[in-house]
Amino acid sequence: MIFPCDKCGICCRHIDLIPQLQKFDIGNGRCMYLTKDNLCSIYNERPDICNVSKMYELEYSSRMEENEYIRLNIEVCKQMKNKFSK
């Protein structure tokens, strides 16, 4: 299962909620690498925490199945959309 990112950019506009990404925050929660079309300008070199598959391999593979991890990420994504969408 692959995380179905729709490139809405909500997670990248609220990195102030993620302590590991504070150095990328331009001061309003927005990532300095988020482009106007909601893409990551450093996508191939993005931090591991921004890569769902990489974080599963590094941190979660010993604790849960990949499908469960993806489902949890989908749920958090939905929650962020509900909270931050206009």
C-alpha positions as CSV (number, residue, x, y, z in Angstrom):
1,M,0.0,0.0,0.0
2,I,1.3,3.5,-0.9
3,F,0.3,6.6,0.9
4,P,-2.2,8.4,-1.4
5,C,-0.9,12.0,-1.1
6,D,-3.1,14.4,-3.1
7,K,-0.5,17.3,-2.7
8,C,-2.9,19.6,-0.9
9,G,0.1,21.1,1.0
10,I,-1.7,21.2,4.4
11,C,1.0,19.2,6.2
12,C,3.7,21.5,4.6
13,R,1.8,24.6,5.8
14,H,1.7,23.4,9.4
15,I,5.3,22.2,10.0
16,D,5.3,24.2,13.2
17,L,3.4,21.2,14.7
18,I,6.5,19.0,14.0
19,P,9.5,19.8,16.2
20,Q,11.9,18.0,13.8
21,L,11.0,20.5,11.1
22,Q,11.3,23.8,12.9
23,K,14.4,24.8,11.0
24,F,12.4,24.8,7.8
25,D,9.6,27.0,9.1
26,I,9.5,30.5,7.6
27,G,7.9,31.8,10.7
28,N,4.2,31.1,10.0
29,G,4.3,27.2,10.0
30,R,4.9,27.0,6.3
31,C,7.9,25.0,5.0
32,M,10.4,27.1,3.2
33,Y,10.5,24.4,0.4
34,L,6.8,24.4,-0.4
35,T,6.2,25.8,-3.8
36,K,3.2,27.8,-4.9
37,D,1.7,24.7,-6.6
38,N,2.0,22.7,-3.3
39,L,5.1,20.7,-4.3
40,C,8.3,20.2,-2.4
41,S,11.3,21.9,-4.1
42,I,13.6,19.5,-2.4
43,Y,11.4,16.4,-2.8
44,N,14.3,14.0,-3.6
45,E,16.4,15.3,-0.7
46,R,13.5,16.0,1.7
47,P,13.9,15.1,5.4
48,D,13.1,11.5,6.4
49,I,10.2,12.7,8.5
50,C,8.5,14.1,5.3
51,N,8.8,10.7,3.6
52,V,6.0,8.3,4.7
53,S,7.8,5.2,3.3
54,K,11.2,6.1,4.7
55,M,9.7,6.8,8.2
56,Y,8.0,3.4,8.2
57,E,11.3,1.7,7.4
58,L,13.3,3.7,9.9
59,E,10.9,3.9,12.9
60,Y,7.7,1.8,12.6
61,S,8.4,-1.4,10.7
62,S,9.3,-3.2,13.9
63,R,6.1,-2.0,15.6
64,M,3.3,-2.4,13.1
65,E,2.4,-3.7,9.6
66,E,2.9,-1.2,6.8
67,N,-0.8,-1.2,5.8
68,E,-1.7,-0.2,9.4
69,Y,1.0,2.6,9.3
70,I,-0.4,3.9,6.0
71,R,-3.9,3.8,7.4
72,L,-2.8,5.8,10.4
73,N,-1.1,8.4,8.2
74,I,-4.3,8.7,6.1
75,E,-6.3,9.3,9.2
76,V,-4.0,12.0,10.4
77,C,-4.1,13.6,7.0
78,K,-7.9,13.6,7.1
79,Q,-7.8,15.2,10.6
80,M,-5.5,17.9,9.4
81,K,-7.7,18.6,6.4
82,N,-10.8,18.9,8.6
83,K,-9.0,21.2,11.0
84,F,-7.1,23.4,8.6
85,S,-9.1,23.5,5.3
86,K,-10.9,26.7,4.5
